[in-house]
Amino acid sequence: MGTTTDAPGSAAQWERRAQVRLNRGEAAALGEIYDRHARLVHAMAARLTGDDKAAREVVATVFTRLWQHPEAFDPARYRLRTWLATETYERATAHTSGAARSAPAPGHSPAGPVAASGTRTGEPAATAGLLEVTEADSALTSASFRVRSVLRLVHTENRSYRDAAVELGISEEEVLQRLRQGLQLIAEATAAAREGRS
Amino acid sequence: MSNPDEHPRLQRLLGAWALHSCAPDEMAEVDAHLVGCGECAAEAEQLRSAVGMLHPYADLDPSLRAEVIGTCLSIRPPQVAVPDYAQPYDAETARLDALLADLNDDEWTAPVQLEWFEGDDAASRGTSVTGVLGHLLAVDGMVSSTLGLPDPVPHAEEVTTDPTERTEALWKQMGPEQEKGARPADGRRTGTMHGAWRDHTYELIRTCSFSGNGVADINVPYGDGVVLPLRLALLDRAFETWIHATDIADAVDYPYPPPVPEHLRTLISVAVEMLPTILAARRQAGLASPPLPVVQPGAPARSLRLHIEGESGGDWYLPLDGPGGPAGPDNCVSHVVLDEVEFCRLAAGHLAPREVAVGQRGEETAVVELLYAMASMSRL
């Protein structure tokens, strides 16, 4: 009871234990890891493939690999999140280069700002882009439903903030506040990733 | 141009400006303001860079969890599986967890109304989202403490197995502001009701996984003098987790569909199979008319046909004159038809027996008594 997961030390400890549990074939451990990380894996896969069906397949492939080969993840070297992000990147880019390329939505390169060089299977990408994407998607998926729904209407569906307010039945001020808050979350997360690298 | 009085209003527009979603005159106003305002110019640049990181994606579909885990387990069968009786609980706690990860800080304090039936009357009680989780944790603790896990309710040794008392004991120790603060990437925080509830559910699922069917039939004192085999108690906890998740979802206006058909079918069957026993208990308490063979010696025992419509529904003949009694087409005196979700809402005390859209034929008293028996399965 009361496993702590916030402090970096105890998080690493939790991941070592999770790996032991995966090794001995404990299905409940897979569920717990999925609950912690599936949002990020799915968001990155969707960004990189530009397609929800492909993203679902990538999520399944990434978790299947972890379940089949838990030893491929080395908790002494990486955080599980980093390992999963790298796996996701590789599976998603393999998916898009393998499959017939479908045109991504205007203005969104399917590979985003990720630089493709320097990754080997099981090795977190040394590329700056991957880290930024990971942090941006972490921030996005951990933002509340309310923030995401406003960003989606305005960014993806090109609504003005006034139309978004009408559509969601909330005040214009509330829309403005959520847009600013959502962008700030992403900006802070990616700035931290850039600083960590320099 | 850079009128200081306009600064707060234009600053609030920066997010919309970065996304080009202001009116043209507002875009121009912000552009002009940025020339003279360093603070806003810095933020504008920051937000602009964040726009480049946005991408059009759909939220993670909750049904993907079962799909992905199913794929994994078919490729490498688990050595330690989550037992069948714990599967609905595993799925429903994961669904609620995903909803909670989506809440804003201020939504944790949103008022939630809990509803149930007491005697034959609707009862309700107001609490917050945090309070609902505390309630779930307090009652889940009755199952986990039977398995030897630490009881989440403080001073549990002094607290009875009454779910209301346990809930109140847990509510008393919880502060109202617990859920505020930065959210970690995995969507929950330690030292919060969310974290405490989730860790406890994981521990319970894990313990059942290791104990498997060996503990499926151990007795769980479940309050109100009821003792259930662990397998049924955990299915009831899955049911309650879903029902209370819908309470939270209603309070914050969040879409929340019923459990997957396979699990809903299990939950419905469990509730239906308990009905004859509950009806008997209500007779003992004078809340339902006595068995017919008692009133008219020599009269045959009766049964009722319950038809629950929907993908997870089914058809049952329930004995009316005692739990072990005969039940079948030969002694059937009434026929009741109910929708699957309405049945669940009735059993959860979220729908009054008189509000149920019920199709019925035959003896009316038997039907009414059955509907009240269903509603009486609910509690806080």
Interface residues (C-beta under 8 A of the other chain):
Chain A: M1 G2 T3 T4 T5 D6 R24 G25 E26 A27 A28 L30 G31 E32 Y34 D35 R36 H37 A38 R39 L40 H42 A43 A46 R47 G50 D52 A55 R56 V59 A60 F63 T64 W67 Q68 R81 A105 H108 G112 P113 E132 V133 A136 S138 L140 T141 S142 S144 F145 R146 V147 R148 L151 R152 V154 H155 T156 N158 R159 S160 Y161 R162 A164 E173 V175 L176 Q177 R178 L179 R180 Q181 G182 L183 Q184 I186 A187 T190 A191
Chain B: R12 L13 L14 G15 A16 A18 L19 S21 C22 A23 Q46 L47 S49 A50 V51 G52 M53 L54 H55 P56 Y57 A58 D59 L60 D61 L64 R65 E67 V68 I69 T71 C72 L73 I75 R76 P77 P78 Q79 V80 A81 V82 D90 A94 D97 A98 A101 D102 L103 N104 E107 L149 P150 P152 R183 P184 A185 D186 G187 R189 T190 G195 A196 D199 H200 Y202 E203 I205 R206 S209 Y254
